[in-house]
Amino acid sequence: MKNELLVPPIAESDANAIEVVRVWVAKGGQHVSINPLVWKDPAAWGIVLADLAGHVANAYEQALGLDRELTLRKITDLLLAELTNPTDKARGQMQNSRRAHHRR
C-alpha cells in the first residue's frame, strides 16, 4: 500500500510476530487498527505507549537533531493534557473481518 511503513526486519524474520497497532492519517483524521487482546492485562499497553513515545523521541533526535529528553517531555505533556481534556473521542468498533488492500 502506498505510504505504508516498513516492517522491522526482526518482525519479518519471526514467524510468531504479531502486529498490534497501525495509525493512519487519512481524510483529515486519525484512523487506528489495533489488536488489543494480545495481552490479557490492558495495563501492558502503558508500556507499549511509553516505549512508542521513546521511539518517536529517538527518531526526532536522529532525523532532525532535536533533544531526545525535551521531545519526550513535549510528547508526555501533550499526552497527559489530551487524556485529561480530550479534543476528540475515540470511536469505532472491533471488526473480525478483513478487506483486501486496494492497490493504486
N, CA, C and O of each residue as an XYZ file, in Angstrom:
416
protein
N       0.847     -1.177      0.000
C       0.000      0.000      0.000
C       0.890      1.238      0.000
O       1.923      1.273      0.669
N       0.486      2.230     -0.742
C       1.244      3.474     -0.838
C       1.403      4.090      0.561
O       0.454      4.115      1.345
N       2.595      4.579      0.859
C       2.912      5.240      2.125
C       2.900      4.311      3.336
O       2.879      4.780      4.474
N       2.914      3.011      3.105
C       2.954      2.051      4.202
C       4.375      1.979      4.748
O       5.338      1.968      3.982
N       4.505      1.932      6.066
C       5.819      1.838      6.693
C       6.403      0.443      6.511
O       5.686     -0.531      6.284
N       7.712      0.379      6.615
C       8.398     -0.907      6.510
C       8.174     -1.740      7.765
O       8.036     -1.202      8.863
N       8.141     -3.043      7.594
C       8.089     -3.961      8.726
C       9.520     -4.123      9.230
O      10.427     -4.349      8.429
N       9.743     -4.012     10.549
C      11.100     -4.194     11.069
C      11.641     -5.580     10.688
O      10.912     -6.570     10.757
N      12.912     -5.652     10.287
C      13.482     -6.929      9.849
C      13.301     -8.063     10.866
O      13.049     -9.203     10.476
N      13.427     -7.765     12.154
C      13.287     -8.830     13.156
C      11.861     -9.377     13.171
O      11.656    -10.565     13.419
N      10.872     -8.515     12.906
C       9.490     -8.980     12.854
C       9.250     -9.817     11.597
O       8.514    -10.804     11.624
N       9.887     -9.404     10.492
C       9.749    -10.189      9.251
C      10.333    -11.585      9.399
O       9.835    -12.543      8.807
N      11.392    -11.693     10.194
C      12.067    -12.985     10.316
C      11.484    -13.862     11.426
O      11.928    -14.997     11.599
N      10.507    -13.367     12.176
C       9.910    -14.122     13.276
C       8.518    -14.593     12.870
O       7.602    -13.783     12.729
N       8.362    -15.886     12.686
C       7.079    -16.453     12.269
C       5.991    -16.221     13.315
O       4.806    -16.315     12.996
N       6.369    -15.920     14.551
C       5.392    -15.699     15.619
C       5.132    -14.222     15.895
O       4.440    -13.891     16.857
N       5.676    -13.325     15.067
C       5.469    -11.887     15.273
C       3.990    -11.548     15.113
O       3.288    -12.134     14.289
N       3.534    -10.589     15.917
C       2.141    -10.161     15.885
C       2.106     -8.644     15.774
O       2.717     -7.949     16.585
N       1.400     -8.129     14.784
C       1.216     -6.689     14.667
C       0.136     -6.272     15.662
O      -0.917     -6.906     15.739
N       0.396     -5.200     16.429
C      -0.550     -4.802     17.464
C      -1.244     -3.474     17.199
O      -2.335     -3.244     17.721
N      -0.639     -2.586     16.397
C      -1.288     -1.297     16.162
C      -0.815     -0.679     14.846
O       0.352     -0.794     14.473
N      -1.742     -0.024     14.156
C      -1.449      0.807     12.991
C      -2.229      2.099     13.175
O      -3.384      2.080     13.602
N      -1.606      3.202     12.857
C      -2.269      4.504     12.943
C      -2.088      5.195     11.595
O      -0.970      5.327     11.097
N      -3.191      5.631     11.019
C      -3.169      6.298      9.723
C      -3.749      7.697      9.859
O      -4.658      7.928     10.656
N      -3.222      8.616      9.083
C      -3.834      9.925      8.911
C      -4.457      9.901      7.525
O      -3.759      9.796      6.516
N      -5.775     10.001      7.490
C      -6.494      9.915      6.221
C      -7.743     10.787      6.270
O      -8.465     10.803      7.267
N      -7.985     11.507      5.186
C      -9.156     12.370      5.059
C      -9.313     13.273      6.277
O     -10.413     13.458      6.798
N      -8.186     13.833      6.719
C      -8.206     14.827      7.787
C      -8.343     14.291      9.195
O      -8.517     15.068     10.134
N      -8.268     12.991      9.364
C      -8.426     12.422     10.702
C      -7.478     11.278     10.960
O      -6.784     10.804     10.060
N      -7.460     10.848     12.188
C      -6.617      9.730     12.612
C      -7.470      8.463     12.619
O      -8.589      8.460     13.131
N      -6.936      7.401     12.051
C      -7.653      6.133     11.954
C      -6.734      5.035     12.465
O      -5.552      4.987     12.123
N      -7.290      4.153     13.288
C      -6.478      3.181     14.008
C      -7.000      1.768     13.786
O      -8.206      1.525     13.765
N      -6.075      0.862     13.625
C      -6.383     -0.557     13.611
C      -5.547     -1.179     14.735
O      -4.321     -1.075     14.734
N      -6.213     -1.818     15.679
C      -5.485     -2.374     16.826
C      -5.840     -3.833     17.062
O      -6.896     -4.318     16.658
N      -4.934     -4.501     17.720
C      -5.133     -5.860     18.187
C      -4.997     -5.789     19.709
O      -3.949     -6.137     20.251
N      -6.058     -5.337     20.407
C      -5.938     -5.011     21.820
C      -5.807     -6.204     22.750
O      -5.396     -6.042     23.899
N      -6.140     -7.379     22.291
C      -6.188     -8.523     23.192
C      -4.920     -9.374     23.168
O      -4.925    -10.522     23.612
N      -3.831     -8.799     22.646
C      -2.553     -9.510     22.635
C      -2.132     -9.825     24.066
O      -1.586    -10.893     24.345
N      -2.395     -8.883     24.965
C      -2.090     -9.079     26.378
C      -3.402     -9.130     27.135
O      -4.318     -8.357     26.854
N      -3.494    -10.042     28.099
C      -4.718    -10.168     28.892
C      -4.931     -8.951     29.776
O      -6.070     -8.548     30.012
N      -3.850     -8.362     30.265
C      -3.934     -7.205     31.151
C      -3.787     -5.926     30.325
O      -2.731     -5.701     29.734
N      -4.822     -5.085     30.270
C      -4.731     -3.860     29.473
C      -3.647     -2.908     29.964
O      -3.231     -2.021     29.220
N      -3.183     -3.072     31.194
C      -2.112     -2.208     31.706
C      -0.839     -2.350     30.876
O      -0.017     -1.433     30.849
N      -0.665     -3.482     30.199
C       0.521     -3.691     29.361
C       0.622     -2.632     28.276
O       1.720     -2.328     27.808
N      -0.515     -2.064     27.868
C      -0.500     -1.015     26.849
C       0.224      0.227     27.343
O       0.728      1.002     26.530
N       0.288      0.438     28.656
C       1.062      1.557     29.196
C       2.522      1.450     28.807
O       3.157      2.453     28.481
N       3.065      0.227     28.841
C       4.454      0.001     28.436
C       4.610      0.242     26.946
O       5.578      0.864     26.509
N       3.655     -0.251     26.163
C       3.707     -0.056     24.709
C       3.711      1.430     24.374
O       4.520      1.884     23.564
N       2.812      2.188     24.995
C       2.718      3.623     24.701
C       3.970      4.371     25.154
O       4.432      5.279     24.464
N       4.522      3.995     26.312
C       5.758      4.630     26.786
C       6.920      4.295     25.853
O       7.712      5.172     25.510
N       7.025      3.038     25.444
C       8.084      2.650     24.507
C       7.931      3.380     23.180
O       8.919      3.824     22.594
N       6.699      3.504     22.708
C       6.444      4.208     21.449
C       6.876      5.664     21.547
O       7.490      6.192     20.620
N       6.561      6.316     22.663
C       6.990      7.702     22.854
C       8.515      7.802     22.802
O       9.054      8.745     22.223
N       9.204      6.845     23.397
C      10.666      6.828     23.352
C      11.195      6.651     21.935
O      12.177      7.287     21.551
N      10.547      5.787     21.155
C      10.964      5.582     19.763
C      10.750      6.847     18.937
O      11.582      7.195     18.098
N       9.637      7.531     19.176
C       9.366      8.777     18.459
C      10.426      9.817     18.814
O      10.948     10.498     17.931
N      10.746      9.940     20.100
C      11.779     10.892     20.529
C      13.128     10.542     19.908
O      13.864     11.435     19.489
N      13.455      9.266     19.844
C      14.704      8.834     19.201
C      14.721      9.219     17.725
O      15.737      9.679     17.204
N      13.581      9.024     17.058
C      13.505      9.332     15.628
C      13.703     10.824     15.374
O      14.408     11.198     14.437
N      13.097     11.676     16.188
C      13.286     13.126     16.032
C      14.740     13.521     16.280
O      15.274     14.410     15.616
N      15.371     12.852     17.238
C      16.782     13.146     17.502
C      17.647     12.728     16.313
O      18.529     13.478     15.893
N      17.399     11.546     15.775
C      18.188     11.043     14.660
C      17.931     11.821     13.371
O      18.869     12.125     12.634
N      16.680     12.142     13.098
C      16.330     12.781     11.827
C      16.560     14.293     11.828
O      16.972     14.863     10.817
N      16.292     14.941     12.971
C      16.338     16.398     12.998
C      17.305     16.979     14.024
O      17.471     18.195     14.112
N      17.945     16.097     14.802
C      18.884     16.578     15.809
C      18.221     17.189     17.029
O      18.888     17.876     17.803
N      16.927     16.962     17.227
C      16.235     17.514     18.389
C      16.634     16.767     19.659
O      16.923     15.571     19.626
N      16.646     17.478     20.760
C      16.997     16.879     22.048
C      15.962     15.821     22.434
O      14.767     16.108     22.502
N      16.429     14.602     22.685
C      15.531     13.481     22.980
C      14.680     13.736     24.222
O      13.469     13.516     24.201
N      15.302     14.194     25.289
C      14.567     14.396     26.544
C      13.516     15.501     26.419
O      12.408     15.368     26.939
N      13.864     16.588     25.729
C      12.905     17.670     25.519
C      11.736     17.184     24.669
O      10.580     17.488     24.962
N      12.037     16.434     23.625
C      10.984     15.877     22.766
C      10.087     14.952     23.565
O       8.864     15.028     23.454
N      10.676     14.080     24.367
C       9.901     13.154     25.190
C       9.020     13.911     26.184
O       7.880     13.517     26.431
N       9.540     14.984     26.747
C       8.755     15.806     27.680
C       7.565     16.443     26.967
O       6.460     16.476     27.509
N       7.788     16.951     25.746
C       6.689     17.550     24.980
C       5.605     16.509     24.677
O       4.413     16.784     24.809
N       6.031     15.329     24.276
C       5.076     14.250     23.990
C       4.284     13.915     25.243
O       3.059     13.804     25.197
N       4.975     13.754     26.357
C       4.332     13.388     27.618
C       3.364     14.469     28.081
O       2.252     14.168     28.515
N       3.787     15.730     27.988
C       2.921     16.830     28.418
C       1.619     16.858     27.623
O       0.540     17.003     28.197
N       1.720     16.721     26.311
C       0.507     16.767     25.492
C      -0.334     15.501     25.671
O      -1.562     15.568     25.621
N       0.304     14.363     25.875
C      -0.429     13.126     26.142
C      -1.283     13.281     27.398
O      -2.470     12.954     27.392
N      -0.678     13.776     28.468
C      -1.421     13.961     29.713
C      -2.536     14.988     29.549
O      -3.634     14.800     30.075
N      -2.265     16.071     28.826
C      -3.297     17.081     28.577
C      -4.449     16.485     27.774
O      -5.614     16.756     28.064
N      -4.131     15.682     26.774
C      -5.158     15.085     25.921
C      -5.983     14.059     26.699
O      -7.191     13.946     26.491
N      -5.333     13.310     27.596
C      -6.070     12.355     28.421
C      -7.001     13.072     29.395
O      -8.096     12.593     29.688
N      -6.556     14.221     29.892
C      -7.344     14.998     30.844
C      -8.504     15.724     30.168
O      -9.627     15.704     30.672
N      -8.243     16.357     29.041
C      -9.243     17.114     28.280
C      -9.163     16.725     26.810
O      -8.539     17.436     26.022
N      -9.781     15.613     26.423
C      -9.676     15.153     25.029
C     -10.231     16.161     24.027
O     -11.273     16.775     24.256
N      -9.520     16.319     22.916
C     -10.015     17.170     21.835
C     -10.962     16.399     20.919
O     -11.649     16.989     20.086
N     -10.992     15.083     21.080
C     -11.852     14.224     20.275
C     -12.103     12.956     21.080
O     -11.364     12.646     22.013
N     -13.141     12.233     20.716
C     -13.455     10.981     21.392
C     -13.149      9.814     20.459
O     -13.567      9.805     19.301
N     -12.420      8.839     20.971
C     -12.138      7.641     20.171
C     -13.449      6.908     19.915
O     -14.248      6.696     20.827
N     -13.655      6.523     18.648
C     -14.860      5.786     18.314
C     -14.501      4.680     17.334
O     -13.379      4.600     16.835
N     -15.458      3.858     17.082
C     -15.232      2.725     16.201
C     -15.597      1.452     16.929
O     -16.050      1.480     18.074
N     -15.400      0.361     16.268
C     -15.721     -0.922     16.877
C     -14.768     -1.980     16.366
O     -14.146     -1.838     15.314
N     -14.673     -3.048     17.143
C     -13.811     -4.148     16.723
C     -14.460     -4.853     15.547
O     -15.671     -5.073     15.526
N     -13.642     -5.202     14.577
C     -14.112     -5.930     13.413
C     -13.297     -7.201     13.300
O     -12.093     -7.212     13.556
N     -13.962     -8.258     12.918
C     -13.285     -9.545     12.819
C     -13.042     -9.990     11.391
O     -12.557    -11.096     11.150
N     -13.379     -9.129     10.446
C     -13.144     -9.492      9.051
C     -12.214     -8.475      8.431
O     -12.114     -7.340      8.897
N     -11.542     -8.882      7.387
C     -10.586     -8.010      6.703
C     -11.070     -7.757      5.286
O     -11.664     -8.614      4.633
N     -10.790     -6.550      4.848
C     -10.981     -6.224      3.442
C      -9.601     -6.221      2.803
O      -8.611     -5.873      3.446
N      -9.544     -6.599      1.568
C      -8.269     -6.591      0.856
C      -7.788     -5.149      0.689
O      -8.590     -4.229      0.524
N      -6.471     -4.970      0.733
C      -5.905     -3.639      0.451
C      -6.173     -3.294     -1.001
O      -6.082     -4.144     -1.887
N      -6.498     -2.059     -1.224
C      -6.691     -1.593     -2.607
C      -5.398     -0.967     -3.076
O      -4.960      0.042     -2.524
N      -4.797     -1.536     -4.060
C      -3.551     -1.004     -4.631
C      -3.893      0.055     -5.652
O      -4.854     -0.074     -6.410
N      -3.087      1.111     -5.659
C      -3.298      2.186     -6.640
C      -2.261      2.147     -7.709
O      -2.281      2.977     -8.619
